[in-house]
Amino acid sequence: MMRNYSRKLLIALILTGAVIDVSIGQDYGWRGPGRTGIYNEKGLMKSWPASGPAMRWEVTGIGKGYSSATVTDDAVYITGSKGENDVLTAFTLDGRKKWEVKYGKMISNVSSPEARCTPTYSNGKILVISGQGDLACITSDGKIVWTVNYYQKYSAPVQRFGISESPLVVDNKVIATPGGNIASMVAFNIDNGNVIWETPPLNEGTQYTNPLLIESNGKKVIVTHTVTYIIGVNAADGKLLWKFNFASVNPDGQGGKNYIQTPLYRDGYIFAANGYQQTAAKIKINSDGSDPTLIWKNSEITPHVGGMVLIGNYIYSSTHDTNSKGRWICVDWTTGKTMWTTDWHNKGSVISAEGLLYIYEEKMGNLALVRPNSEKLDIISSFRVTKGDGPYWSHPVIGKGRLFVRHGDYMAVYFLKAK
């Protein structure tokens, strides 16, 4: 049975003859269950003191990076760059360092080359990808089981700003997307790194997107971006099921200007939005297997690096007005209408837990607890993270009743449980 989905609802859908069409959670990793940015935590504070939630522990020396922490039942994993290498560090839940291991070369000769990969944890194994494409499988005690550079293996061109993928795990397969002229997507055996299947090439590069796993029309489907398309790949055999020309929704018909965001999914519909003044779109997956249909588009929601969440009937995200400036935005899921845009310090990342939003602006490190509201940005409490350096691009993470916030070489852990 699938995680994070109601057994009673599944039974009801089956009894009524409805088509079961859901997004699927992973064990632990990028943006929480189902890569939705919505964390399944309960009993959290509904407001914070002026100074913010109480700090549980903090640490420096994790290496520079923009990746997020991965929090399991007994450990915290995070990547960083040290020297010429990307490293994975493990901590206990109370902040004691367990181990650190080099797993690949960091990207060089690009702006902001520090670690981007958020670790993926599945059944005692941690999967990570370095800035130069080294995919590594590491045990929970810090031993490398296998590694493969899938960009070199498939002679794939590295994106302009380096590799930023966090691996997706589907059953016993680790998914990676080299793009290029040999394979659009590849599944590796999680136990030994052997290739299980390859998706035929679209003869174009990949992007900076972390793929999304959904279940649609009775199949597990992997959704991601290429330079031109949003594609759906059968997770069982790697077959390309459909593609949608996402570039075509822009007025000039041109896309590929850095797709970064993991799409949103609900009830057979996918929503994709990215920065650089690109038009966002909601598309419908067709049950007859034909390519998806455009439902609506919106040129105002343009998240740069901070993601988006779907709460109720509204999408909450940010805008990429310039590289150094952006606003917060709310868009109606059904109609595509922009409900509001507003300034609050700057653009940034957004996650959710227990019905509330957490936004973390990227310039000064202001972090706010927000009540979802289709009429305004409704801030309940806020505080500022002052330690660390560089842009505040790492997405916050909620796990075990705590808030994990990374800024460069620094990570702070705050206690969120209500008394």
Protein Blocks (a to p, Z undefined) as FASTA:
>chain_A
ZZhiafklmmmmmmnopacddddddfbdeeiahilopacdehiafbdcfkopadfbdceh
kopafbdcdddfkbccddddehjbccdddddfkopafbdcdfbdcdehiahkbcfbdcdd
eehiacdddfkopacdddfkopafbdcdfklmnopacdfkopabdcddehjaccddebhj
kbmbdcddfklopafbdcddehiacdfbdcddddeehiacdddddfkbccdddfknopaf
bdcdfklmpmnlpghiopabdcddeehiacdddehhiacddddddfklpacddfbdcfkb
ccfklopadehjbccddddfblmbccdddddfklopafbdcdehiacddddeehiacddd
fklopacdddddfkbccdfbdcddfededjdfbccddeehiacddehjaccdddfbdZZ
